[in-house]
């Protein structure tokens, strides 16, 4: 299929908004699974949507359709949040989430959104601080659901608790938290989660590959240059690290961390000079 011959860059920089599942499967192939065929997993999502559609009746209300969808994904298929090993990088790779049935809030939400779209539900991702959920449009309101917790309905009190539990935030609920997350923002958040998982494991080559994909997605964000420089240093790639940090300082000379970056860069350049 065409998607199997595509790549992450063309998906996220095309004229149309990127497909969530397509982009996630493409970065999975390019970072960690070179033999992955995205078409196989997209076909599985299609099959799941067809199975849900067979359970729907023309007389079902939107709320009933949402309930049937959540029952299928979280009871029949058995998708669930990985509480035992939340930081496992596999939780961020859609192919692994679909095969193992385990994922992070955002990866499980992507599956929910993709299947919901295929069965005619209007759904969107909601990027609460520290915890990703979904919203489905009903006739005159939105119903918030938590795919990490088996698709349970989330009200304002639940949302405040989720944010508090994951971030420690003790303030009041913010209305802007419930704004829909565009596809590129969702994809970036998936990659940031993956970067964090690899950094915690000191898996520097994989972390570098993730940040390279963030660079493709967010071309005007100089912080990715800084992160690449520091990750290359950790990976003992001093010349590459110095090059990225020099570019970062050129792009963002007034950055708050510019003095410390210049100091680190000077030390590395001195070390490289001794090697010569």
Buried (B, 14 or more C-beta within 10 A) or exposed (E): EEBBEBEBEEBBEEEEEBBBBBBBBBBBBBBBBEEBBBBEBBEBBEEBBEBBBEBBEEEEEBEEBBBBBBBBBBEEBEBBBBEEEBBBBBBBBBBBBBEBBBBBBBBBBBBBBBBBBBBEBEBBBBBBBBBBBBBBBBEEEBBBBBBBBBBBEBEEEBBBEBBBEEEEBEEEEBEEBBEBBBBBBBBBBBBBBBBBBBBEEEBBEBBBBBBBBBBBBBEEBBBBBBBBBBBBBEBEBBEBBBBBBBBBBEBBEEBEEBEEBBEBBEEBBEEEEEEE
